Amino acid sequence: MIGTKNELIKYLLEQQEEKKFEVKEYFKKRSKDQNAYYWELLNKLSKKLIIPTEELHFELIKKSCPFEEYLVPNEASLRGIRYYEVLAKKQVKDKVFKVIRVYVGTSELDTKEMIILLDNLIEECKEQGIETITPEELAKLRGLENDNKK
């Protein structure tokens, strides 16, 4: 259930005593407009730097996105994990493991996380002389246009 504090309290008070619940803050997923602008800028930066788009994308993900680290057997296939890097190898008794860092892909980012990624890309673009949208347009893209009118 997603709701305000009062809506959640009312809902929880109606539930059976023995039930357990997890509560976490809700964030909207990144918007299609944020994503479209990200890829538009990323393609411009890729052309300017003559770096493949996917390579540049992964570098920005490493700089901006949440991650988790795992210890996996050295021979394990990492098939299905899109954004990761092997940090080290570690031997435990007679078994060799890889320490991997797995990054959250952009399709899984919430609005706040996407804004961090987009801000880092905009900073890179400005350093390269690539034109970006105005601060007002950026506020709208971030979903802050209503906050600025208060």
N, C-alpha and C positions, 0 to 999 in steps of 0.2 A: 504494500500500500504506500502511496505517496500522498503526503498532505502536510498541512501546517501543524505546528506543535499542538494546538488545541484539538484539531481533527484526529491526530494520532492518539492523544490522551483519551479522548472519548472512545475511540475504537478499542484501545487497549483495555479500558475499564469494562468493556463488554465481553472480553475474552475469558476463557477458562483459566483459573488460577495456576494450574500446573504447566500451561503452555509457556514456551520461551520465545523471545523475539530478539532480533538484532536491529538496532537503529543506527542509521548513518545519514549524514547530510546528503541531500539530493542535488546533483548538478545536471543541468541540461547537457545532452550530447552536443558535440560541435555542430555548427550549422553547415548546410550545403554551401552557403555563400562564403563562409570562412574557408572551407575546403577548396572551393573553386579559386578563390583569390590566392590561397597558398600555392596551388599548382601553377597558376598563371605566373606568379613571381618566381617560383622555383625554376620554371622553364626559361625565363629571361636570364636568371642568374647562371643557370647551367650553360647557356649559349655564350654569355659574357666570359665566364671562367674556362670554357671549353672542358667542362667536367660532366660526365654522364649524369643525367637527372637522378637516377636511382642511387648513385654513389653520393651525390650531394644531399639527397633526401635522407639517407641513412646517417650521414654526418650531423644533420640537423636534429634527427631523432635522438642520436646519442647525446647531443648537447642539451636537449629540451624536454625529453619525454621521461615519464616514470619508468623504473625498471626493477627487476628482481634478480637475484643471483642464485644459481643452483649448482649443485655438485652432481655430475652425471658420469656413469661409466664411460671410459675413454672410447670404447667400441660402439657406444649408443649412437643411433641415427637421430639426427636432430630434424628430421623431415617434419614439415608442418609448422616449424617455428621460423617465422619470417625475419624478424629483426633480432639478431643476437651476435655476440662476439665471445670468443674463447679468451678468457683472461689469464689462465694458468693451467698447468697440469699438477696434480697432487697425488702422491702415492699413499695409500692407507693399507698397511700390512703388505700383502702381495698384489694388490689391485690398484690400477691406475685410473684416475678420474680426471675429468675436465671441469674447471670452474667456468661456468658460462654466465653471462649477463644477458637477460632477455628483456627487450624493450617493448613497451606498449606501442602498437601501431596507431597511426592517425585515425583510423576508423573507430577506435575504441576510446579516443580522448573525449573528455567532457569540455565544455565551453572554456573554462578557466585554463585547462591544460593546452587547448588549441591556441589560445591567446598567447601563451608563453612561446609556443613554437612559431607562431606567426610573427610575434615581436622580434624574435631572434633572426628570422628570415628577413624581415624589413630592415633590421640593423645591417645585415650583410649586404642587402641590395643598396642601401644608402651609401655604404662604404665604396661600392662599385659604381656609383653614379646612376643607378637604375631608379627611375621615377616610381614613387609609390603614391598611394591615395592620401588625401588630406587627413589631418587629425579628426575632423568632423566625420568624414566617411569611415575612418577607422573606428571611431566611437560607436557609430551605428553598427558596423560589422561585429564589434565586440558585444553588442546588445546593451550598450551604455547610453544610448541617445536619450532615454527617458531620465537617467540619472543627471545628465548635464542640464536638463531643463528645470530642475528643482531649485 
